[in-house]
Amino acid sequence: MIKKALSAQDLPNDVLVYIFEHLARADPPRHSKDRWPDANVTISGALYDLSRRIPPEVIYTPHYHLGWIIATHVCRRWRNIFLSLSNLWANIVFRLPQAFDTILYRSRDAPLDMTVRMLGLWGEKSLASLVDFALDHIGRARSLRCLFSREQGARVPDVISSTTLPDLLYLTIINSSYSPYYRSDDIITSSILNLHASNLVAVTLSGIRCSFNSPSLRSFQYLGCGRIQDVDGYIFHVLKSNPMLEVLRYTMDCQPSNHAVDPPPSDGVIELSRLRKLCVSNDARYGDAAYFFRRVSFPPTCTFHYSETARPADLEGWHSPLDLCGYRLGQQPYDAVSIHGSTAEPSSVYHINTFFLDQCTESFGHFVASYTGYACCTNSTPAEESGIFLAPGVRLEMIEPHVPESDVPGGPGRWSFGDVLSSMVSHLRHEMITHLSLANIEHYFPAYGQDALVVALRPFTAVTTLSVLSENGRFRLPSTSAFQALVDGSAKEKRPVLPALRSLTVGFGTTLYERVKNSSWGSEESDRWWRALLSFLEMRQSDGVPVATLRLNGWWEEEAVRERVQDTDVVHLQRARELVDQVVDDRTVDDLITYV
């Protein structure tokens, strides 16, 4: 007997409903943000937004991906089932503005996902009408994510405070009239709004404060409210009322207080024992981080990000975040650390990130990686309800104050990276670290000398894998000064730095802002780059601690750049193969730039 093959038409309705609900989650209708199909393809996993350096000259008009809606046209039976699933239509009412009325009708009485996306592409009039609809029908909201103009913001206090929202699970309110740099006195920022939503799961607020008490709240992102005097009391009230939080992202904007030497209040320390992810950003001129960290306790296992911008003219401003939170760098037996410098004009930014290697989503040493990037949840735009936590483990960021008189790192009035580096590594459990990443630190060498690097790396006797990454920006070329420093340091003291090192990754990117004809990356620069690297490999071999594996990664911006250095590259690559057991060359050509 021959069994008939089962087709989709043979499936019962309840099975099709199950499949359609999964399809709706996997492929929702949305605005097609990618103007070019390969615009976000990267060489190593794309943790950061990459875009074409020279986009096609086209007139751009918004277009949309229909997602699961296409399946409604397969047959009449499928269409009838889809039309009966009002919750699926309720989730996409705001995703396709051209079909707003039709989708709203199909959603019937289901709670709505009121998420206004891709602001500016629909035009101010269309955007305003959608936001007005959200305010008029807020009682139906399952999720509300909107940016309000000053005019619309005037309605927000009355609408929010006078409406009971039993179905509201996700709330994001961005007050567009709020600026973190100026004190605001409008009603939406100066008052605390009572929110009657007992089932909230995630809340993101910027330029507005709301009080709420939801046993279900798991994520809270508070991104500032214009330097309100009593804002510190507000955040503590929210945290105390919601002890089950798992995600907290907080931008401090309260005025410095006299709390630094005061004992905690009589109600004691606020325990957030369930917290999994914490991200705090602080401008030291306005925030009172010491008092915050004394008032609130976090589990030692939670992802912990803290960023602090130092006060003007504070020549040792890096001490503050390290004194407050440096102990967390060694609180767990982390086996990996990344030290990263960013040349963000007009000041420098320094990061240290410790984590467990098995927390990485990419292979250790990739040029584009979560632990080497400037981008972080501390300085990104308002996130979805889960928050943005790219880097695992503990990440501390120290932002140097702007010194108009000096644009050279380490110059008059600027921080010495040698001092910053020694302070950062002093908090680590060196004997536990087996994987070390140094990213973009060579830019600071002229300011502090290479000896500081050797001194800082001496304690890392267990490191078996080293990754040195450098970026070719507008004013500098990929450098191997770190290798020259290690060679000189080993020769001076007649003992190798990083004695357990066996695997080395060297990454660079010729991410030029100018046309390739203006590029200064040629045979001479390539030869100099290779010679420092080969000198390091030869030194390791002569010291009896050879590198076993050399991995090269990164990219050339254009094929013409690679071709200019090809002859030099082939010769030096052959020499490298003679010095190590294995060479893995992952370099590629990618017409991309990265904003890290």
N, C-alpha and C positions, 0 to 999 in steps of 0.2 A: 504494500500500500504506500503510495507516494503522498507524503505530507505537504500540504500547501504552505508556502512561505508566508510568514506573518508580515503584513504591511502596516503602515501607519493608519490606514483606514479601518483596520481590524481592532485597533486599540479602543478600550472603553473610554467613556467621557472623563471619568475621574483620573485615569492615567494621563490623558491628554492635558487635563487641567494642571496636573503635577508638572508635566514637561513644559507647558507654556509659562508657568510661574518661574521656573528655572531659566527659561529663555529670556524672560523679561528682566531678570536680574543680571544675566550675562551680557545682554545686548540691548540696552535701552536706547530709545531715540535720543539724539543729542545734536548739538551744534558741531559741525566738523571743524575743529580747531586747527587741524593740520592742513595748511594750504597746499603743501607739496607732500606726496606720499612718503618720501624718505627724509623728511625734514627732521625727524626726531630719532633716526637710526644712529646708534653710536657704536663704538668699537668694543665696548666692554659692559654693556648692560644699561646704560642710560639712566643714571640716578639723577642727572641734572638736565635741565632743558638745553638742548643744543639746536642750533638753527643754521641754515645756510648763510655763509658770509655774504654772498651776492644773490639775493632772491630774484626770481624772474620778474621782469617788469610787466605786471599784469594789473588790471583793475580788479580789485578784490570785492566780491559781493558775498554776503553770508549764504551758506548752504548747510543742509542738515542731513544727518544720517538717520534713516527711518528705523533701523534696528528691527525689533520684533514685529513692528507693524506690517512689514512685508508678508509675514506669515498669515495675516488675516485674509490674504488674497489667494491662498492655495486652493481652497474649496469652500462651498457654502457651510459645510458642517464646522470646519475650523473657524470660519468667520463668526458663526453664531456663538460658539463657545467663547471666543475672545470678547465678543460684545457683551456676554453675560458676566465677565470678570471686571466689574466696575473698579475694583481696587487697582488693577493694572493701569487703567486709564487715569485714575486719580493721581497716580504717581508721575504722570508725564504732562499734566495740564500746562505747565509753564515751559516745557521743553521745546514745543513747536508753536511759536506765537501765531504763525499764519493759520493754524488749525485750532486755535484756542477755543472757540465756541463749540466746535464739533466734539473735541475731546472732553470739554467740561460737561456737555450733555451726556456723553457715554459714561462718565464717572458717577452719575446719579447722586446718591447721598453719601458716598464713601468719603472718609477724611482725605484731604488734599495735601499733596506735596507742593508747597508754595515756595519754590526755589527759583529766584530770578537769576539766570545765568548769563554769561557773556555780556556784561553791561557795556553799553555804548554801541553795540553792533545793531541794536534794534532801533536806535534813535531815541531821543529824549522823550518824545511824546508817547511812543509805544511803551517804553520803560515805565513812565509815570503811570500809565493806565494799568499796567500789571501790578505795580506796587499799591495803587489805590484799591484794586480788586482784592489784594491780599488783606489790606486793612479792613475793608468792608466785610469780608467773609472770614475773618481770623478765627471765628468759632469753629470752622470746619477744618482747621489746619492740623495735619499730622506732623508736618515739618514746615517751618517758616524760616527762610534764609533770604534776607533782603538788605539792600543798601538804601537808606532813606536820604532824600535831599533835605535841605533846611526847611523848605515849605511843608513837605510831607512829615518831617520829624515833629512838627508842632502837633500833629494828630496822635502821635504814638503814645504819649502818656495817658490820655483819656481812653484810647482804644485798649491798651494793654491792661490798665488798672481796673477797667469796668467790665471786662469779659472773662468768663470762666472758660478755661481751655482744657477740657478733660482728655482730648485726643492728641494734644500736642506732645510730641516726643523729642523733636530736634528743633532748636532755636538758634538762629544766627542773626543778630541785629548789628548793622554797621551804620553809624551816624556819620554821614559824609561831611557834615559841617564841623566835625571835631578835628582838632589838630593837636598832636602830642607836644608841639613846641610852644603853644600859647595857652594861657589859662582861659577856660571857657566859662561863661556865666549864663548860657542859655538854659532853659528849663529842663531840657532832656539830659544834660550833663550834670546839672547842679542838684538834681533830686534823685531819690531812689524810688523806682517804680515797683509797686506790688504786683507780682505776677501770680495769677491763680492757675497754676498748671502742676498738678500733683504727680503727673506721670512722666515728667521730663527725664530724658536719658542723657542728652548732651546739650550744652549751652555755650555759645560764643558771643561775647559782647565787646564792642569797640565804640567808645564815645557815649556810652550809656551804662547805667547801673540798674539792676533789677534784683529784688529780693524774692526768693522762692524757697520752698521746702519740698523736695521730692525724694522719697526713699529710693527711687530708681536712678537718680543722677549718677552717672559714671564719668562724664567728661565735662570739664569746665575750663573755658579759655576766656580770660579777662585781659584785654589788650589796651587798657588805659582809658582815661576819661578826662584829660585836660588838667592834670595837676590839682585835683580836688583835695582840699586840706584833710578831709576825714576819710580819704579813700583807703587808708590802711585799716581802719576799723571795719570798713565794708568787706574787704577780702577775708578778714578773720571771721566775720559773722557768717559768710557763705561757707567757709571751710568747716567751721564748727557745726553748722546745720546739715552738712552733707558728708559725713565721715566715710561713706562707702565709695568715694571718688577713686577712680583708677587712672585718670589722665588729668593733669593740671598744667596749663600754660598761662603764665602770668607776666604781664609787662608792668613793672613798677613805675608809678608816676606821682607818688605821694611826696610831699615836701619833707626834707630831712627833719627828724624830730629829736626830742631829748631822751628817746627811749634806749639809746645805746647802752647806758649804764644802769638802767632801771631793771629790777627783777621782773620776771614774767608776772602777769596779773594773777589774782587769786584763783581764777578759774583754770589755771595751769596751762600746760603745753597742749596744743591741738594735735592729736595723733591721727595721721592718715595711713593706717596700717595696710590698706588695700591698694595703695597707690603703686602703679606700674611705671608711669612715665611722668616726669616733671621737667618743665622747661621754664626758666625764669630769666627775664631780660631786665637790666637795670641801668639807668643813667645815674651815676653816682651823685650828680648835682641835685637830683630830685628824689631818688629812692632811698629808703632806709633798709638796706638788705640785712644788716646785722640784726635788727629787731625782728625782721620777718623770719629769719632762720632760727632765732631763739624761740619764737612763738610756735613754730610748726615743726613737727617731727615726721620724717619720711623713712620708709624701710631701706635698709642698706642695699637691697637687691634691685631697687627701681632704677630705670634709666634716668640719669640726672644730668641736665644741661643747665649751665648758668653762664650768662654773658653780662659783662659789666663794662660800661664806658667810663673811663677815669675822669676825675674832675680836671678842669683846665690847670695847666702848669704843675700837675702832680707828677713829679719825675720818678716816683716809685709807686705809681698807681696800680701796678700789677700785683702788689702785695695784698691788696684788699680782697679780691676774689680767692686768692690762694689761702690767705689766713682764714677766710670764712668757710671755704669748701674744699681746700686742698686735701684734707684728710680722706675725703671720699675716693681720691685717686688710688689709694692703697687699701681701702676698706675691704675689698674683695680680692682674692688671689688672681687678678687679671693677668693674662699671659700675652697681651698685645697692647701696644701703645703707638699712637701717631702724634707727631709734633708738626704743626703746620703753621706757616707764616703767610699772611696775605698782604699784598701791597695796595690795599684799598686806599686811594687818595681821598683826603689829604693826610691821613694818618695810617699807622700800621696796626694790624690785627694779629693776635697770637692765639693759637688754639693748642690744647693738649687733650687727647681723647684716649682713655684706657677702656679696654673691653675684653671679653672672652672671644677667642678666635672663632669658636663655633657659632657666635652670634652674627658673623658676617654673611651677607647674602651673596657676596662675590668672592672670587679667589683673592687671597692677600697679595697686595702689590699692584692691583689694577690702577691705571692712571686716574680713571674716574671712579672714585669710591666714596662711600658714605663718610668715612673717617678722614678724608683728605680735602673735603670741599669747604669753601667759605659759606655756602648756603646751609642754613640750619633753621630749626623751628624758632629760634630766638629772633630771627630777622626776616622771616618770610611773611607773606600776606596771610590774612585770616584763613584758617584751614577748615577742612571738613570736621565732623564731630570727633573723629579719632585723633586729630592733631597730626602734625608733621614731625616725626622723630627719625630723621635719617640715620644719624650716628648712634651706634649702640653704646652701652656702658655709661661712663662718666665723661662729660665733655665740659671743659672750662674755657671760656673765651675772654681775652683781655684786650680791650680796644683803647688804643693810645689817644689822648686828647690831641686836637689839632693845634699845631704850632705854625702859624703863618710865616714866621721868619725862617723856618728850616724845612725844606722838602726832602732832606736826605735822612734815611733811617740812622739813628745813632748820633745825629748831629746835635748842635746846641739846642738844649731844651727837649731833646727826644730821648726815648728810652734806649738803653743798651740791651740788645738782644742776648748778649752773653749773661747779663744779670737775670733777665727774664727766664732764659733757658735753665740756668742753674737752680732758680727758685722752683720752676715747674718740676724738674726731675727729682728734686729732693723729697717730694711727697710720694714717690713711687716705691713699690716693692721690687727692687731691681732683680733680685734673684728669681722672681717668678716670670719675668718678661722673656719670651722666646721669639717674639715677632715685633720688629721695630720699623716704623715708617717715618721718614723725614721728607716733608713736602714743602717746596718753595722756600727753604730757609736760607739758601745761598745768597739771596739778594741782600741779606743783612751782614754778610761777611766783612765787607770793607769797613763796616761800622764797629765791629767788635773783635775782629781777628779770628783766625781759625783755631787758635789754642783753646778757646772756650768750648768748642764742640768736642774736642778730644777729652777735656776734663769732664764734661757732662756725660760722655759715653763710656768712660772707664768702668763705672760700676755695673754695666750691663754684660756680665760675664756669661749669662745663659742664652743670649740672643743667637739663634741659629739662622734666622731669616731677616734680611735687611732690605728695605725698599726705599730708594732715593728717587724722588719725583721732582722734576723742575719744569716750569712752564715758560715758553717763549712768548712774552708779551710784547708790547709796542717798544719798550725801551731796553729790553735785555734779551739775552740768548740763553738757551739751556746750558746749565753750568755743571761741572763736576768738581767744583771747589771742595765739596765735602770729601771726595776721595783723596784729593791732594792733602787735605788736613789730616786724614787718617794715616796716610803714608808718612807725612812729616812727624806726626805724633808717635807712631810706632818706632821710627828711626831714632827719635830723640831719646826715648826711654828704653829702647831695645827690647820692647815687648809689644805684641800686637794688641790693638784695640779690638774689642768684640772677638775674643779668642775662640768662641764656639761657632762663629759664623760659617755656614756652609752653602747657603742659598742667597743670591743677590739679584734683586730686580732693579733695573734702571729704566725710568720712564721719562719721556719728554714729549712736548707738543709744540710744533711750530705754528701756534695760533696767532698769526699775524693779522693786524688790522689794516695794513696797507696792501696794495696790490703786490703780486709776487715779484714784479720787476724791481720793487724797492726792497725786497727781502735781503737781509745781510747774512743769511745762513747759507754759507758756501763751503768750498773744499777746505779753506783755511780754518774756519770755525769748526767744521766737522773733525778735522785732524786734531785740533786742540782738545776737543771734547773726548775723542777716543784715547788720546795719549794719557790723559789723567786717569781714565778708567783702567787702561792696560797697566799703568804704573801700579795701581792698587792691586790688581790681580797678580802681578809679578811679585810684589812685596809679600802678599799672602803666601805665595808658593815658596819663596825663599825663607819665610819664617816657619815653614812646616805646618801651616794651617790653611791649605788651599781652599778656594771656593769651588764647590762641586758643580753648582748649577748657576748659570747666568741667564737671566731672562730680560729681554729688551721689549719694552712696550711703549705705546704712544702713537703719534701719527705725524705725518707731514701734511701741511695744509693743501698742497697741490702736487701733482706728479712732477711738475717742472722743478720743484725744490728737491725732491728725492733724486731726480736725474742729475742734478748739479753735483751731488756728493757721492754718486754711486761708485765711482772708481776708488775713492778714498775709503768708502765704507766697506767694500769687498776686501781690501787689503787688511784692514784692522779687524774685521770680523773673523778672518782666517787666523790671525794671531790670537784672538780671544779663544778660539776653539782649541788652540794648543795649550792654553793655560787652565782650562776647566774641563770637567768631564762631559758637560752638556751645555749647549747654547740653544736657547729657545727664542727665536726672533718673531715676536708678535706685532712688530711695527706695521703700520698700514698707511694708506693714503686716504684721507677723509677731508672733504671740503666743508669743515665744520669749525665753529668757534665755541668756546665754553665760557660761561660767566661764573667762575668759581674764584 
